[in-house]
Amino acid sequence: MRTIAFIPLRGGSKSIPLKNIKAIAGKPLCLWVIEAAVACPAIDRVFVATDSPEIAEIARGIESEKLEIVGRSAESASDTAITESVMLEFAATREFDRIVLIQATSPLLRSEDLCAGFEELSRTSADSLLSVVEQKRFIWNRNDSGLATPVNYDFRARPRRQEFSPYFVENGAFYICSRAGLLQAKCRLSGRIALHAMPEETYYELDEPADWAIVESLLGQRRSVNGRESVCKEGRILDPAEFACRASRIKLFLTDVDGVLTDAGMYYSELGDELKKFNTRDGKGIELLRKAGIQTGIITTENTKIVERRAAKLKMDHLIQEAHDKMPALTSILKKTGFSPEEVAYIGDDLADIPVLKAVGFSACPADAVAEVRAVVHFCCQANGGDGAVREFTEVLLESRKDDKWQRSQSSLRTDMN
């Protein structure tokens, strides 16, 4: 079954001018949902439909084979056009089995919400699905005389919140339906409809300026660990305690080179010699790891004297070059050291790194890593590759180890007191 994501983005916006490319929590609004869609393994292709060259250019910044930018007509991009008009315009010329409509006004959407939505659709054998938020609130209405009447409870027997039957509110994040159902009903929902309940904070949509500050705050808060941004792995958000637990086991720190220790740029001298730009702060991070008793090493697909010299200068314990398949390289180092995968930390930025990132006990990537990598790591740095990402990850690792020691000491103290 071919499943596509469809993200309509207009250049014009009345309530919040240039909304879709306005920065929120550090990046353009539209990128939050595009990245979530690209990272969802249940989605085969992601289509961004826009009338704006600026939006198209920003979307292309996500380097993924799954992503495609398509146009939309002036009629479907007008202020009065409904979303179904651009969906139908697209479906008339494209072949697919089912479509998930994703709206940029819900940047709190995560890839695991999309995955869970597809699972719910399959479990219920429904024809379509929408995302909602569960609410337990007391609703009132006014009658024709202007007097109030309760809608969903008896005020004379006011229930406790935990006993109150919830209701569900559309949060506008995503909708799933089949191509056949869309074309027949001319609507994003039809037939038997299922629900996927998202976290309560995703109730907010960016429709008015007042919503912006609330959502930006939520984006900044919900994934913060040690003051830095953590990302999802296998549908979970790692909390500080789990960070500390993983960090406490690490005995070996491995890194990729291009896009991690460097900015992935290709530099050549007038004589044609290849040059690489390394970051001094990253080198200090490697030194701090060594002082903490953690072995260090490099696994890279390249084979250059530059990397060999850099590894020697940093006194790294392991160097494997020409590792086009990085898992055998990892296995080789583990066999040599006797360490387990859970005792390894690894930072990478591109598709070749994913098998190792999934295998190790603590994984990370630079901020400008590809979307598929950001979706599987335990930690996403704020720094780009070659701009201190390795140093940032080493600091998180070492700080988390301190947190784990403190937590264990407190646990021991409580045991002694008891």
C-alpha positions in Angstrom: 0.0 0.0 0.0 1.5 3.3 -1.1 1.0 6.0 1.6 1.8 9.6 1.1 1.8 12.7 3.3 0.4 15.9 1.9 1.3 19.3 3.4 -0.4 22.3 1.9 1.4 25.6 2.5 0.1 29.0 1.3 2.4 32.0 0.9 -0.3 34.3 2.1 -1.7 34.5 5.6 -4.0 37.1 7.0 -3.9 36.5 10.8 -0.1 35.9 11.0 1.7 37.3 7.9 4.2 34.9 6.3 3.2 32.4 9.0 4.6 29.3 7.3 8.1 30.6 7.1 8.2 32.6 10.3 10.7 31.2 12.8 9.3 29.5 15.9 11.5 27.8 18.5 14.5 28.2 16.3 13.3 27.2 12.8 10.6 28.0 10.2 7.2 26.9 11.2 6.7 24.6 8.2 9.8 22.6 8.9 8.4 21.1 12.2 5.7 19.1 10.4 7.8 18.3 7.3 10.5 16.8 9.5 7.8 14.8 11.4 6.4 13.4 8.1 9.8 12.5 6.6 10.8 10.7 9.8 7.6 8.6 9.9 8.4 5.1 8.5 4.8 4.5 7.6 4.9 7.2 5.0 6.5 6.5 1.6 6.5 10.0 0.1 6.0 13.5 1.5 4.6 16.2 -0.8 4.7 19.8 0.0 2.1 21.8 -2.1 2.8 25.5 -2.2 2.4 28.6 -4.3 5.4 30.3 -2.6 9.0 30.1 -3.9 10.2 31.1 -0.4 8.4 28.1 1.2 9.6 25.8 -1.5 13.2 26.9 -1.0 13.0 26.4 2.8 11.4 22.9 2.4 14.2 21.8 0.0 16.6 22.4 2.9 15.5 19.0 4.2 17.6 16.6 2.3 15.4 13.5 1.9 14.6 11.3 -1.0 11.1 11.0 0.4 10.4 14.8 0.0 8.9 16.4 -3.2 7.8 20.0 -3.7 4.7 20.4 -5.9 2.8 23.5 -7.0 -0.8 24.4 -6.4 -3.2 26.6 -8.4 -4.1 30.1 -7.5 -7.7 29.0 -6.9 -6.7 26.4 -4.3 -4.3 28.9 -2.7 -6.8 31.7 -2.3 -8.1 33.1 1.1 -11.5 31.5 0.5 -10.3 28.1 -0.8 -10.9 25.1 1.5 -8.2 22.5 2.1 -10.1 19.8 0.2 -9.7 21.8 -3.0 -5.9 21.5 -3.1 -6.2 17.8 -1.9 -8.5 17.0 -4.7 -6.4 19.0 -7.2 -3.4 16.8 -6.2 -5.3 13.5 -6.1 -6.7 14.0 -9.6 -3.2 13.6 -11.1 -1.4 11.3 -8.7 -1.6 7.6 -7.9 -1.5 6.5 -4.3 -3.5 4.3 -1.9 -3.9 6.6 1.1 -3.1 10.1 2.1 -2.4 11.8 5.4 -3.1 15.5 5.4 -0.7 17.3 7.7 -1.2 21.0 8.7 1.7 23.3 9.5 -0.4 25.1 12.2 0.2 22.1 14.5 4.0 22.1 14.9 3.8 20.0 18.1 3.1 17.0 15.8 5.6 14.2 16.1 6.4 11.3 13.8 5.3 8.8 16.4 1.8 10.4 16.4 1.6 9.7 12.7 2.8 6.1 13.2 0.2 5.6 16.0 -2.5 7.0 13.8 -1.8 4.5 11.1 -1.8 1.7 13.7 -5.1 2.8 15.0 -6.6 3.0 11.5 -5.4 -0.6 10.9 -6.6 -1.8 14.3 -10.1 -0.5 13.9 -10.4 -1.2 10.1 -11.8 2.3 9.8 -12.0 4.2 6.5 -10.5 7.4 7.8 -9.0 8.9 10.9 -8.4 12.3 12.5 -6.2 13.5 15.3 -7.9 14.8 18.5 -7.2 15.8 22.1 -9.0 14.3 25.0 -10.8 16.9 27.1 -12.5 16.8 30.5 -14.2 20.1 30.8 -17.6 21.2 31.7 -19.4 22.7 28.7 -22.3 25.1 28.8 -24.5 26.7 26.2 -26.9 29.6 26.1 -30.6 29.0 25.1 -32.7 31.4 23.1 -33.5 33.4 26.2 -29.8 34.0 26.9 -29.8 31.7 29.9 -27.1 29.0 30.5 -27.7 25.3 30.3 -25.1 22.5 30.8 -24.2 20.4 27.8 -22.3 17.4 29.1 -22.9 17.1 32.9 -25.4 17.7 35.7 -24.2 20.6 37.8 -26.3 19.3 40.8 -24.1 16.2 40.8 -20.8 17.6 39.7 -18.4 14.7 39.0 -14.7 14.6 39.9 -12.4 15.1 37.0 -11.1 11.6 37.1 -14.6 10.3 37.0 -15.7 12.6 34.2 -16.3 11.0 30.8 -14.0 12.7 28.3 -14.9 14.2 24.9 -12.6 14.7 22.0 -11.7 17.9 20.2 -10.1 18.1 16.7 -6.6 19.5 17.0 -6.1 19.9 13.3 -2.7 18.1 13.2 -3.5 15.3 10.7 -6.2 13.4 8.9 -5.8 10.0 7.1 -8.1 8.7 4.3 -7.9 6.7 1.1 -7.5 8.2 -2.3 -10.7 6.5 -3.4 -12.6 7.9 -0.3 -11.3 11.4 -0.9 -12.3 11.5 -4.5 -15.7 10.0 -3.9 -16.7 12.0 -0.8 -14.8 15.2 -1.7 -13.9 15.3 1.9 -10.9 14.4 4.1 -13.1 12.2 6.3 -15.6 9.6 5.1 -17.0 6.2 6.0 -16.1 4.7 9.3 -14.0 7.3 11.2 -11.4 6.5 13.9 -9.6 8.8 16.3 -6.0 9.2 17.5 -5.7 11.0 20.8 -2.6 13.2 21.0 -1.2 14.8 24.2 -3.3 17.6 25.7 -0.8 20.4 24.9 -1.3 19.7 21.1 -4.8 21.3 21.5 -3.2 24.6 20.4 -3.2 25.5 16.7 -1.4 28.6 15.3 -4.4 30.4 14.0 -4.0 33.7 15.9 -1.0 35.7 17.1 -1.9 34.9 20.7 -1.3 31.2 20.0 2.3 31.8 18.9 3.9 32.4 22.3 2.1 29.4 23.8 3.1 27.0 21.2 6.7 28.3 21.0 7.0 27.8 24.7 5.7 24.3 24.5 8.1 23.4 21.7 11.0 24.7 23.8 9.9 22.9 27.0 8.7 19.5 26.0 12.0 18.1 24.7 14.5 19.8 27.0 17.1 17.6 28.8 20.0 19.3 30.6 19.0 22.5 28.9 19.4 20.9 25.5 17.1 19.4 22.9 16.3 15.7 23.0 14.5 13.9 20.2 12.3 10.8 20.0 13.5 7.3 19.8 11.1 4.4 19.2 8.1 6.6 20.1 9.5 7.9 23.4 11.1 11.0 24.9 14.1 10.3 27.0 13.9 12.0 30.4 17.0 13.1 32.4 17.0 9.9 34.5 17.2 7.7 31.4 19.8 10.0 29.9 21.9 9.6 33.1 21.4 5.8 33.1 22.5 5.5 29.5 25.5 7.8 30.0 26.7 5.9 33.1 27.3 2.8 31.0 29.4 4.4 28.3 33.0 3.2 28.0 33.6 4.1 24.3 32.8 7.2 22.3 32.8 6.9 18.5 32.2 9.6 15.8 31.8 10.0 12.1 34.0 12.7 10.4 32.3 14.6 7.5 29.3 16.5 8.7 30.2 15.8 12.4 33.8 16.6 13.1 33.7 18.8 10.0 31.0 20.9 8.3 30.8 18.4 5.4 32.3 21.1 3.1 34.8 20.0 0.4 37.8 22.3 0.3 40.7 22.1 -2.1 44.0 24.1 -2.4 45.2 25.5 -5.7 47.3 22.4 -6.1 44.2 20.2 -5.8 45.0 19.0 -2.2 41.9 18.2 -0.2 41.4 20.2 3.0 39.2 19.7 6.0 38.1 22.2 8.7 38.0 20.7 12.2 36.8 22.5 15.3 39.1 23.1 18.3 36.2 22.8 20.8 35.5 19.3 19.5 39.1 18.3 20.2 38.8 19.5 23.7 35.7 17.4 24.1 37.6 14.3 23.1 40.3 15.2 25.6 37.7 15.5 28.4 36.4 12.0 27.5 39.8 10.6 27.6 40.4 12.1 31.1 37.1 10.5 32.2 38.5 7.1 31.2 36.3 6.8 28.1 38.0 5.4 24.9 37.4 7.3 21.7 37.5 6.5 18.0 36.4 7.3 14.5 34.5 5.3 11.9 34.4 6.9 8.5 33.7 6.0 4.9 36.7 8.0 3.7 40.4 7.1 3.7 42.6 10.1 4.1 45.8 11.1 5.7 44.1 14.2 7.1 41.7 12.1 9.3 44.6 9.8 10.3 46.6 12.8 11.5 43.6 14.3 13.3 42.9 11.0 15.1 46.6 10.8 16.1 46.7 14.4 17.4 43.6 13.7 19.5 45.1 10.5 20.8 42.1 8.5 19.8 42.1 4.8 20.5 40.4 3.5 17.4 40.4 4.6 13.7 38.5 2.7 11.0 38.5 4.3 7.5 36.8 3.1 4.3 33.9 1.8 6.4 31.2 1.9 3.8 29.2 -0.4 5.9 29.7 0.8 9.4 28.2 -2.0 11.4 31.1 -4.4 10.7 33.5 -1.6 11.8 31.6 -1.3 15.1 31.5 -5.1 15.6 35.3 -5.1 15.0 35.9 -2.5 17.7 33.6 -4.3 20.1 35.4 -7.6 19.6 38.7 -5.9 20.2 37.7 -4.1 23.4 35.2 -6.5 24.8 32.6 -3.8 25.2 28.9 -4.3 24.5 26.8 -2.0 22.2 25.1 -0.5 25.3 28.5 0.7 26.4 29.1 2.8 23.2 28.1 6.3 22.4 28.1 7.3 18.7 27.4 10.6 16.8 26.6 10.6 13.1 24.7 12.7 10.6 23.7 10.8 7.5 22.0 7.6 6.3 25.1 5.4 6.5 25.2 6.1 10.3 21.7 4.9 11.1 22.5 1.2 11.7 25.2 2.1 14.2 23.0 4.9 15.8 20.2 2.3 16.4 22.6 -0.3 17.8 24.5 1.7 20.4 23.5 2.7 24.0 23.7 6.5 23.5 23.3 8.1 20.1 23.4 11.7 18.9 23.5 13.8 15.7 24.4 17.4 14.8 21.5 19.9 14.4 21.9 19.8 10.6 21.8 16.0 10.3 19.3 14.5 7.8 15.7 14.1 9.1 16.0 10.3 9.1 18.9 10.4 11.5 17.2 13.0 13.8 14.3 10.6 14.1 16.3 7.7 15.6 18.8 9.3 17.9 18.6 9.8 21.6 20.0 13.4 21.4 20.0 16.1 18.8 22.6 18.8 19.3 21.9 22.4 18.9 25.3 22.9 17.1 25.8 22.0 13.5 28.5 19.5 12.3 32.0 21.0 12.5 30.6 23.8 14.7 31.0 22.2 18.2 28.4 19.3 17.9 30.9 16.7 19.2 31.8 19.0 22.1 28.2 19.5 22.9 27.5 15.8 23.0 30.5 15.0 25.1 29.3 17.6 27.6 25.9 16.1 27.7 27.4 12.7 28.2 29.7 13.8 31.0 27.1 15.9 32.7 24.6 13.0 32.6 27.1 10.7 34.2 27.4 13.2 37.1 23.6 13.2 37.4 23.5 9.4 37.5 26.1 9.4 40.3 24.1 12.0 42.2 20.8 10.0 41.8 22.5 6.8 42.9 24.0 8.5 46.0 20.6 9.8 46.9 19.0 6.4 46.4 21.7 4.9 48.7 21.2 7.6 51.3 17.4 6.9 51.3 18.2 3.2 51.7 20.5 3.9 54.7 17.9 6.1 56.3 15.3 3.4 56.0 
